[in-house]
Amino acid sequence: MTKHFICLLLAGSMASGISASVSITQAKEASNASEADVRWFAGRWAVGPAVVAGYETITGSADCLKAAEIAVIAPGQIRRTVKLRNGEIHAAEFTVKRFGGNFPWWPDGGAAAPVARKSGDDTFLLARTLNGRADWQNALKHTRCSK
């Protein structure tokens, strides 16, 4: 899995024309998240833009009526399901890792891996990765919906 991740990271960096260096030691440090950490992500989540210092958020607030659902589907694995604007249901499955206090979500099939960071007792940020780095400036804030 680690070798596959490094190859994808390097291939993505080379395709974009931007050089990147990957530490083999750092890639090996991404261990499986604990089952307690994986279960923490399970539930219904209102999704909206994360607050970015110096910018005003002009979009509507996150809404539990349009919540994303995250379910634990196997040890260490989750499925995130959302309803798209066109009404289609989109689901993606991930293996949850732990790396430096963050939680990379590694998809099957080698697609780009988003990274989650807990930001409160019932909130987390989910950022896409660009050239091996989380794009926290454009992250989505997930707020747990009450049951």
C-alpha positions in Angstrom: 0.0 0.0 0.0 2.8 2.4 0.9 4.6 1.8 -2.4 1.4 2.4 -4.3 0.8 5.6 -2.5 4.3 6.9 -3.2 4.0 6.0 -6.9 0.6 7.9 -7.2 2.0 10.9 -5.4 5.1 11.1 -7.7 3.0 10.5 -10.8 0.6 13.2 -9.9 3.4 15.6 -9.1 5.2 14.9 -12.4 2.0 15.2 -14.4 1.4 18.7 -13.0 4.9 19.8 -13.9 5.7 20.6 -10.3 8.6 18.8 -8.7 8.0 17.1 -5.4 10.0 15.1 -2.9 8.6 12.3 -0.9 10.2 11.0 2.2 9.9 7.2 2.3 10.1 7.4 6.1 7.2 9.8 6.2 5.0 7.6 3.9 5.7 4.6 6.1 4.6 6.6 9.2 1.0 6.6 7.9 -0.4 3.9 10.0 -3.9 2.5 10.3 -6.2 4.7 12.4 -7.5 3.2 15.6 -11.0 1.7 15.5 -12.1 4.4 18.0 -10.8 7.1 15.5 -12.6 5.4 12.6 -15.9 5.2 14.5 -15.6 8.9 15.5 -16.2 9.8 11.8 -19.4 7.7 11.6 -22.7 9.7 11.6 -24.5 12.4 9.7 -22.6 15.6 9.0 -23.7 19.1 7.8 -21.1 20.2 5.2 -20.1 23.7 4.4 -17.0 25.8 3.7 -14.4 26.0 6.4 -13.7 29.4 7.9 -10.6 31.0 6.4 -8.9 33.8 8.2 -9.2 37.1 6.4 -12.1 35.9 4.2 -15.9 36.3 4.6 -18.0 33.3 4.0 -20.9 34.3 1.7 -22.4 30.8 1.1 -25.3 29.4 3.1 -24.7 27.7 6.3 -24.2 24.0 6.6 -27.6 22.1 6.7 -28.4 18.8 8.3 -31.2 18.3 5.8 -28.6 17.8 3.2 -26.2 15.9 5.4 -23.3 13.7 4.3 -23.5 10.3 5.9 -20.4 8.4 7.0 -20.6 4.7 7.9 -18.1 2.2 9.1 -18.2 -0.6 6.6 -15.3 -2.8 7.8 -12.5 -2.5 10.3 -10.6 0.7 9.4 -12.9 1.5 6.5 -15.6 4.1 6.0 -18.1 5.0 3.2 -19.0 8.7 2.8 -22.3 9.2 1.0 -23.6 12.6 -0.3 -26.5 13.8 -2.4 -25.1 15.8 -5.3 -26.8 19.0 -6.5 -28.3 17.2 -9.5 -30.0 14.7 -7.0 -27.6 11.8 -7.7 -26.3 9.9 -4.7 -22.5 9.6 -4.6 -20.6 7.2 -2.3 -16.9 6.7 -1.9 -15.1 4.2 0.3 -11.9 4.8 2.1 -9.3 3.2 4.5 -8.7 5.6 7.3 -5.0 6.2 8.2 -3.3 8.3 10.8 -0.4 10.6 10.0 0.9 13.5 12.1 -2.4 14.1 13.9 -4.4 14.1 10.6 -6.4 11.3 9.1 -5.7 10.5 5.4 -8.6 8.7 3.8 -7.1 6.3 1.2 -9.5 5.3 -1.5 -9.3 2.0 -3.3 -8.2 2.3 -6.9 -5.5 5.0 -6.4 -7.6 8.1 -6.7 -6.5 11.3 -4.9 -6.8 10.9 -1.1 -8.5 13.5 1.0 -7.2 14.3 4.5 -9.4 14.8 7.6 -8.4 16.9 10.6 -10.5 17.0 13.8 -11.2 20.6 14.6 -13.5 20.1 17.6 -15.5 17.6 19.6 -18.1 17.4 16.8 -16.4 19.0 13.8 -13.7 18.1 11.3 -12.2 19.6 8.2 -11.8 17.5 5.0 -9.3 18.7 2.4 -8.3 17.5 -1.0 -4.7 16.9 -1.6 -2.6 18.8 -4.2 0.8 17.5 -5.0 0.9 15.5 -1.7 -0.2 18.4 0.5 -3.6 19.0 2.1 -5.4 22.1 0.7 -6.7 23.4 4.1 -7.6 26.8 2.5 -10.3 25.1 0.5 -11.4 22.5 3.1 -15.0 21.5 3.8 -16.1 21.8 7.4 -18.2 18.9 8.7 -20.4 19.5 11.7 -22.0 16.5 13.4 -25.9 16.5 13.1 -27.8 15.6 16.3 -29.4 12.2 16.2 
